[in-house]
Amino acid sequence: MKTPRLAPFLLLSGLLTSCSSSIQVENGHYGVKTRMGEVVEIITGPGTAQKSFLDHVVVFPRKKDIEIASPGQEPIRLSVDVVDPARFYALAAGQFEILVSYYERNTKQLSKEEATTVLLGKLNEPKTGIVAKMPNPSIQSGRAEARR
């Protein structure tokens, strides 16, 4: 008697589906789902991403204020908006800290003005998937007053 060859396949597919889960993507965040390194879905929060064990989901905020340290100077503060989550994922795996670390290393020999110009130029290139700008000065002064 022949054993059906389809049975192991059905068993394996049943195991794969039972190993799925869901990831919540909050309002103001993006979720990038990848399968074997390829972006397969972008989830704009609020929403839910269904994920099998072959998938990886990275969730990150759409907007974030970052600080780039400058040796012996005030840090450079930038407001970053993610406009293309797939490109931002390709650039920094969805981690703003990767951007900060990279640009701290690459601008540490520059004056604050030169570094700011370089940062705004490089971060606003279309391939980055983000828009970076100087934060609103009135917000900055409000933060300084709140710290006092």
N, CA, C and O of each residue as an XYZ file, in Angstrom:
592
protein
N       0.840     -1.185      0.000
C       0.000      0.000      0.000
C       0.880      1.243      0.000
O       1.830      1.339      0.778
N       0.565      2.187     -0.868
C       1.335      3.428     -0.970
C       0.846      4.420      0.077
O      -0.353      4.567      0.313
N       1.814      5.099      0.700
C       1.434      6.163      1.639
C       1.308      7.458      0.854
O       2.130      7.729     -0.021
N       0.316      8.247      1.145
C       0.151      9.493      0.395
C       1.291     10.461      0.679
O       1.683     10.654      1.830
N       1.816     11.061     -0.372
C       2.920     12.024     -0.225
C       2.406     13.394      0.195
O       3.178     14.261      0.604
N       1.150     13.571      0.095
C       0.559     14.844      0.448
C       0.436     15.016      1.965
O       0.398     16.145      2.455
N       0.374     13.934      2.693
C       0.177     13.988      4.146
C       1.269     14.786      4.866
O       0.928     15.629      5.695
N       2.569     14.568      4.598
C       3.586     15.374      5.305
C       3.477     16.861      4.983
O       3.700     17.711      5.845
N       3.133     17.163      3.739
C       2.974     18.561      3.349
C       1.823     19.197      4.113
O       1.958     20.310      4.622
N       0.695     18.508      4.199
C      -0.464     19.032      4.927
C      -0.144     19.198      6.407
O      -0.547     20.184      7.025
N       0.569     18.250      6.969
C       0.955     18.342      8.376
C       1.856     19.554      8.602
O       1.667     20.300      9.563
N       2.837     19.751      7.715
C       3.742     20.889      7.841
C       2.999     22.210      7.673
O       3.237     23.149      8.434
N       2.110     22.298      6.697
C       1.366     23.546      6.514
C       0.446     23.817      7.690
O       0.239     24.974      8.059
N      -0.110     22.771      8.285
C      -0.936     22.944      9.482
C      -0.122     23.464     10.652
O      -0.598     24.303     11.418
N       1.090     22.976     10.794
C       1.968     23.459     11.875
C       2.352     24.909     11.656
O       2.394     25.691     12.606
N       2.633     25.280     10.405
C       3.019     26.656     10.102
C       1.887     27.630     10.408
O       2.121     28.705     10.960
N       0.655     27.254     10.048
C      -0.463     28.168     10.317
C      -0.752     28.252     11.801
O      -1.159     29.308     12.284
N      -0.558     27.197     12.523
C      -0.832     27.252     13.956
C       0.223     28.061     14.703
O       0.006     28.440     15.854
N       1.352     28.330     14.073
C       2.420     29.112     14.697
C       2.312     30.595     14.366
O       3.273     31.339     14.561
N       1.161     31.035     13.871
C       1.028     32.445     13.542
C       0.541     33.231     14.751
O      -0.053     32.679     15.677
N       0.804     34.517     14.720
C       0.370     35.396     15.797
C       0.042     36.748     15.194
O       0.249     36.975     14.002
N      -0.468     37.639     16.020
C      -0.763     38.976     15.518
C       0.009     40.008     16.328
O       0.261     39.833     17.520
N       0.371     41.074     15.653
C       1.119     42.179     16.256
C       0.260     43.429     16.128
O      -0.239     43.737     15.046
N       0.087     44.144     17.226
C      -0.666     45.395     17.211
C       0.261     46.545     16.825
O       1.357     46.682     17.368
N      -0.188     47.358     15.891
C       0.541     48.557     15.490
C      -0.300     49.738     15.973
O      -1.413     49.959     15.494
N       0.245     50.486     16.920
C      -0.490     51.585     17.539
C      -0.637     52.776     16.594
O       0.075     52.895     15.597
N      -1.576     53.647     16.933
C      -1.767     54.884     16.199
C      -0.460     55.691     16.227
O       0.202     55.763     17.263
N      -0.095     56.289     15.105
C       1.141     57.070     15.036
C       2.381     56.224     14.791
O       3.500     56.727     14.899
N       2.204     54.954     14.464
C       3.321     54.048     14.206
C       3.138     53.354     12.859
O       2.039     53.310     12.306
N       4.232     52.819     12.351
C       4.216     51.950     11.182
C       4.694     50.573     11.620
O       5.475     50.438     12.561
N       4.216     49.567     10.927
C       4.731     48.216     11.078
C       5.209     47.758      9.712
O       4.478     47.869      8.728
N       6.420     47.250      9.644
C       6.956     46.722      8.388
C       7.127     45.223      8.583
O       7.905     44.767      9.420
N       6.374     44.467      7.781
C       6.460     43.005      7.862
C       7.371     42.509      6.753
O       7.189     42.844      5.583
N       8.351     41.708      7.137
C       9.267     41.122      6.159
C       9.175     39.606      6.234
O       8.855     39.027      7.272
N       9.462     38.994      5.114
C       9.545     37.534      5.052
C      10.847     37.218      4.342
O      11.026     37.538      3.166
N      11.747     36.589      5.068
C      13.065     36.241      4.545
C      13.773     37.470      3.970
O      14.393     37.406      2.908
N      13.669     38.592      4.693
C      14.385     39.808      4.330
C      13.672     40.731      3.353
O      14.113     41.864      3.157
N      12.596     40.289      2.743
C      11.857     41.101      1.771
C      10.637     41.740      2.442
O       9.897     41.072      3.165
N      10.436     43.028      2.199
C       9.260     43.704      2.734
C       8.035     43.163      2.006
O       7.963     43.209      0.778
N       7.059     42.643      2.783
C       5.847     42.084      2.177
C       4.594     42.879      2.536
O       3.563     42.743      1.876
N       4.677     43.714      3.587
C       3.491     44.480      3.978
C       3.898     45.663      4.846
O       4.809     45.570      5.668
N       3.200     46.779      4.645
C       3.336     47.963      5.495
C       2.005     48.131      6.224
O       0.953     48.187      5.587
N       2.044     48.212      7.539
C       0.846     48.397      8.348
C       0.905     49.798      8.942
O       1.861     50.146      9.635
N      -0.116     50.596      8.668
C      -0.208     51.936      9.238
C      -1.152     51.858     10.428
O      -2.315     51.479     10.292
N      -0.632     52.222     11.596
C      -1.428     52.119     12.803
C      -2.525     53.140     12.884
O      -2.385     54.221     12.311
N      -3.609     52.856     13.562
C      -3.818     51.618     14.311
C      -4.183     50.469     13.369
O      -4.940     50.639     12.413
N      -3.633     49.320     13.664
C      -3.897     48.147     12.844
C      -3.264     46.915     13.444
O      -2.615     46.973     14.489
N      -3.460     45.807     12.773
C      -2.944     44.525     13.237
C      -2.219     43.841     12.094
O      -2.690     43.840     10.957
N      -1.081     43.263     12.400
C      -0.324     42.490     11.412
C      -0.379     41.018     11.812
O      -0.057     40.661     12.945
N      -0.788     40.174     10.878
C      -0.742     38.736     11.108
C       0.660     38.263     10.743
O       1.201     38.646      9.706
N       1.238     37.438     11.591
C       2.640     37.063     11.429
C       2.799     35.568     11.632
O       2.352     35.017     12.637
N       3.441     34.912     10.664
C       3.802     33.501     10.835
C       5.235     33.449     11.343
O       5.887     34.484     11.485
N       5.721     32.256     11.615
C       7.081     32.182     12.135
C       8.133     32.546     11.089
O       9.296     32.745     11.439
N       7.755     32.637      9.823
C       8.682     33.067      8.773
C       8.763     34.587      8.665
O       9.671     35.124      8.031
N       7.811     35.271      9.285
C       7.721     36.723      9.181
C       8.412     37.411     10.352
O       8.566     36.850     11.437
N       8.816     38.632     10.090
C       9.394     39.501     11.124
C       8.697     40.847     10.986
O       8.589     41.377      9.880
N       8.223     41.406     12.096
C       7.547     42.695     12.054
C       8.311     43.679     12.932
O       8.583     43.405     14.102
N       8.653     44.825     12.353
C       9.318     45.903     13.082
C       8.330     47.057     13.164
O       7.803     47.503     12.145
N       8.080     47.541     14.378
C       7.157     48.646     14.600
C       7.968     49.853     15.051
O       8.824     49.743     15.928
N       7.691     51.016     14.441
C       8.404     52.237     14.813
C       7.485     53.434     14.641
O       6.531     53.384     13.865
N       7.776     54.528     15.375
C       6.920     55.709     15.282
C       7.066     56.410     13.936
O       8.116     56.350     13.296
N       5.990     57.075     13.521
C       6.030     57.844     12.276
C       6.853     59.110     12.435
O       7.479     59.572     11.482
N       6.854     59.674     13.644
C       7.595     60.910     13.913
C       8.413     60.722     15.182
O       7.987     60.060     16.128
N       9.601     61.323     15.178
C      10.445     61.236     16.372
C      11.429     62.396     16.376
O      11.961     62.775     15.333
N      11.665     62.954     17.553
C      12.715     63.948     17.723
C      13.986     63.210     18.111
O      13.978     62.365     19.007
N      15.080     63.539     17.428
C      16.360     62.890     17.722
C      17.400     63.955     18.064
O      17.248     65.127     17.717
N      18.449     63.528     18.744
C      19.579     64.402     19.063
C      20.857     63.750     18.575
O      21.136     62.590     18.879
N      21.626     64.510     17.817
C      22.934     64.063     17.327
C      23.979     64.774     18.178
O      24.069     66.002     18.153
N      24.761     64.020     18.922
C      25.773     64.608     19.801
C      26.896     65.228     18.987
O      27.307     64.697     17.955
N      27.382     66.363     19.473
C      28.533     67.045     18.887
C      29.559     67.230     19.996
O      29.244     67.839     21.019
N      30.780     66.723     19.825
C      31.767     66.850     20.891
C      31.981     68.306     21.307
O      32.296     69.156     20.473
N      31.812     68.583     22.579
C      32.058     69.912     23.116
C      31.026     70.955     22.731
O      31.231     72.143     22.981
N      29.925     70.540     22.130
C      28.900     71.475     21.694
C      27.530     70.956     22.114
O      27.380     69.805     22.523
N      26.540     71.827     22.005
C      25.159     71.404     22.225
C      24.805     70.368     21.162
O      25.279     70.469     20.030
N      23.984     69.377     21.499
C      23.571     68.408     20.478
C      22.700     69.074     19.411
O      22.066     70.101     19.654
N      22.686     68.473     18.245
C      21.844     68.944     17.150
C      20.507     68.228     17.288
O      20.442     67.000     17.250
N      19.448     69.004     17.447
C      18.111     68.433     17.596
C      17.382     68.504     16.261
O      17.332     69.551     15.614
N      16.821     67.369     15.865
C      16.075     67.295     14.609
C      14.744     66.594     14.842
O      14.629     65.701     15.682
N      13.755     67.013     14.089
C      12.459     66.358     14.076
C      12.398     65.524     12.794
O      12.589     66.052     11.698
N      12.134     64.235     12.931
C      12.171     63.326     11.791
C      10.779     62.738     11.568
O      10.169     62.198     12.492
N      10.280     62.848     10.331
C       9.007     62.251      9.922
C       9.307     61.146      8.915
O      10.004     61.375      7.927
N       8.785     59.960      9.163
C       8.936     58.858      8.217
C       7.837     59.001      7.169
O       6.650     58.953      7.491
N       8.240     59.177      5.918
C       7.273     59.341      4.824
C       7.195     58.095      3.939
O       6.213     57.906      3.221
N       8.215     57.253      3.988
C       8.223     56.001      3.237
C       8.787     54.919      4.163
O      10.003     54.746      4.247
N       7.904     54.190      4.861
C       8.379     53.224      5.852
C       9.269     52.121      5.280
O      10.180     51.655      5.965
N       9.025     51.697      4.048
C       9.863     50.652      3.443
C      11.292     51.157      3.235
O      12.250     50.431      3.498
N      11.436     52.380      2.770
C      12.784     52.945      2.568
C      13.482     53.187      3.906
O      14.679     52.933      4.041
N      12.726     53.682      4.900
C      13.334     53.889      6.215
C      13.765     52.561      6.817
O      14.812     52.485      7.460
N      12.977     51.522      6.618
C      13.358     50.190      7.095
C      14.647     49.730      6.399
O      15.544     49.189      7.046
N      14.734     49.947      5.085
C      15.942     49.554      4.347
C      17.161     50.350      4.815
O      18.274     49.825      4.843
N      16.952     51.609      5.179
C      18.050     52.473      5.617
C      18.544     52.131      7.020
O      19.748     52.023      7.253
N      17.600     51.960      7.955
C      18.002     51.844      9.364
C      17.248     50.763     10.121
O      17.178     50.802     11.349
N      16.683     49.799      9.404
C      15.932     48.706     10.035
C      14.846     49.231     10.970
O      14.481     48.572     11.943
N      14.334     50.428     10.665
C      13.280     51.007     11.485
C      13.747     51.539     12.826
O      12.925     51.810     13.703
N      15.056     51.695     13.001
C      15.604     52.122     14.295
C      16.263     53.485     14.158
O      17.287     53.629     13.489
N      15.672     54.474     14.792
C      16.226     55.827     14.760
C      17.620     55.857     15.389
O      18.453     56.678     15.006
N      17.877     54.972     16.349
C      19.174     54.928     17.016
C      20.310     54.612     16.045
O      21.440     55.059     16.240
N      20.011     53.847     15.007
C      21.022     53.539     13.988
C      21.408     54.820     13.247
O      22.588     55.060     12.991
N      20.418     55.637     12.905
C      20.702     56.926     12.259
C      21.569     57.798     13.157
O      22.580     58.349     12.722
N      21.154     57.914     14.420
C      21.873     58.760     15.369
C      23.313     58.308     15.483
O      24.229     59.124     15.377
N      23.528     57.025     15.695
C      24.885     56.485     15.856
C      25.738     56.734     14.614
O      26.893     57.148     14.724
N      25.171     56.483     13.434
C      25.908     56.674     12.189
C      26.322     58.135     12.019
O      27.485     58.423     11.733
N      25.380     59.049     12.193
C      25.695     60.460     11.959
C      26.533     61.072     13.073
O      27.258     62.036     12.828
N      26.455     60.545     14.282
C      27.376     61.029     15.323
C      28.816     60.709     14.941
O      29.710     61.534     15.130
N      29.041     59.519     14.405
C      30.398     59.136     13.975
C      30.873     59.956     12.783
O      32.055     60.286     12.685
N      29.959     60.283     11.880
C      30.349     60.930     10.635
C      30.325     62.448     10.655
O      30.704     63.077      9.666
N      29.895     63.050     11.744
C      29.888     64.514     11.814
C      30.680     65.035     13.011
O      30.682     66.239     13.270
N      31.350     64.151     13.741
C      32.019     64.602     14.971
C      33.178     65.563     14.718
O      33.561     66.293     15.633
N      33.742     65.594     13.535
C      34.840     66.507     13.228
C      34.358     67.858     12.695
O      35.167     68.742     12.417
N      33.039     68.014     12.554
C      32.489     69.228     11.966
C      31.966     70.177     13.041
O      31.641     69.761     14.153
N      31.893     71.456     12.688
C      31.253     72.412     13.597
C      29.759     72.102     13.616
O      29.259     71.363     12.768
N      29.060     72.664     14.578
C      27.623     72.415     14.684
C      26.893     72.883     13.431
O      25.985     72.198     12.959
N      27.265     74.021     12.891
C      26.617     74.545     11.698
C      26.872     73.641     10.490
O      25.949     73.334      9.736
N      28.131     73.214     10.307
C      28.465     72.320      9.194
C      27.745     70.981      9.339
O      27.207     70.448      8.369
N      27.742     70.447     10.554
C      27.092     69.162     10.799
C      25.593     69.256     10.539
O      25.003     68.341      9.964
N      24.979     70.347     10.956
C      23.540     70.533     10.726
C      23.234     70.566      9.239
O      22.264     69.956      8.792
N      24.048     71.269      8.474
C      23.860     71.345      7.023
C      23.999     69.959      6.395
O      23.184     69.567      5.561
N      25.025     69.227      6.794
C      25.242     67.876      6.265
C      24.067     66.976      6.633
O      23.542     66.257      5.784
N      23.656     67.017      7.896
C      22.549     66.166      8.353
C      21.267     66.440      7.574
O      20.627     65.513      7.078
N      20.898     67.704      7.469
C      19.666     68.035      6.764
C      19.739     67.636      5.291
O      18.746     67.192      4.717
N      20.907     67.794      4.684
C      21.074     67.398      3.284
C      20.969     65.893      3.098
O      20.233     65.425      2.229
N      21.691     65.141      3.897
C      21.728     63.676      3.752
C      20.417     63.016      4.176
O      19.924     62.117      3.495
N      19.854     63.461      5.297
C      18.637     62.825      5.791
C      17.421     63.119      4.917
O      16.465     62.343      4.917
N      17.439     64.217      4.179
C      16.302     64.569      3.337
C      16.421     64.053      1.912
O      15.610     64.421      1.062
N      17.399     63.220      1.630
C      17.487     62.606      0.306
C      16.309     61.653      0.137
O      15.924     60.980      1.094
N      15.727     61.581     -1.065
C      14.549     60.721     -1.283
C      14.773     59.253     -0.906
O      13.832     58.579     -0.487
N      15.977     58.760     -1.047
C      16.227     57.338     -0.768
C      16.113     56.984      0.712
O      16.045     55.802      1.051
N      16.092     57.988      1.611
C      16.032     57.699      3.044
C      14.633     57.356      3.531
O      14.474     56.621      4.506
N      13.610     57.890      2.849
C      12.241     57.644      3.286
C      11.819     58.510      4.462
O      10.778     58.266      5.073
N      12.625     59.528      4.784
C      12.301     60.414      5.908
C      12.443     61.872      5.494
O      13.083     62.195      4.494
N      11.832     62.741      6.287
C      11.998     64.177      6.154
C      12.487     64.669      7.506
O      11.831     64.460      8.526
N      13.639     65.322      7.510
C      14.219     65.843      8.759
C      14.211     67.360      8.705
O      14.484     67.963      7.668
N      13.894     67.963      9.839
C      13.896     69.422      9.917
C      14.268     69.839     11.334
O      14.251     69.038     12.270
N      14.597     71.089     11.455
C      14.873     71.640     12.777
C      13.534     71.761     13.499
O      12.549     72.182     12.894
N      13.480     71.399     14.781
C      12.210     71.519     15.498
C      11.778     72.969     15.628
O      12.599     73.881     15.530
N      10.521     73.173     15.842
C       9.951     74.506     16.010
C      10.630     75.197     17.190
O      10.646     74.641     18.288
N      11.194     76.401     16.996
C      11.893     77.089     18.087
C      11.006     77.345     19.304
O      11.497     77.310     20.433
N       9.721     77.600     19.104
C       8.853     77.841     20.256
C       8.693     76.582     21.093
O       8.551     76.658     22.314
N       8.716     75.428     20.443
C       8.670     74.171     21.194
C       9.963     74.013     21.976
O       9.938     73.609     23.139
N      11.095     74.327     21.348
C      12.387     74.219     22.019
C      12.432     75.086     23.270
O      12.871     74.631     24.326
N      11.974     76.349     23.156
C      12.046     77.227     24.321
C      11.109     76.729     25.409
O      11.414     76.878     26.592
N       9.977     76.140     25.039
C       9.068     75.573     26.028
C       9.695     74.425     26.773
O       9.489     74.272     27.977
N      10.464     73.613     26.065
C      11.162     72.495     26.721
C      12.227     73.022     27.680
O      12.392     72.497     28.782
N      12.947     74.058     27.260
C      14.006     74.605     28.111
C      13.395     75.200     29.374
O      13.938     75.048     30.468
N      12.259     75.881     29.213
C      11.626     76.476     30.391
C      11.070     75.411     31.316
O      11.094     75.573     32.536
N      10.575     74.336     30.753
C      10.022     73.259     31.577
C      11.097     72.559     32.391
O      10.807     72.027     33.463
N      12.335     72.547     31.901
C      13.447     71.892     32.621
C      13.939     72.720     33.777
O      14.542     72.176     34.702
N      13.705     74.013     33.760
C      14.238     74.897     34.801
C      13.530     74.749     36.086
O      13.865     75.428     37.057
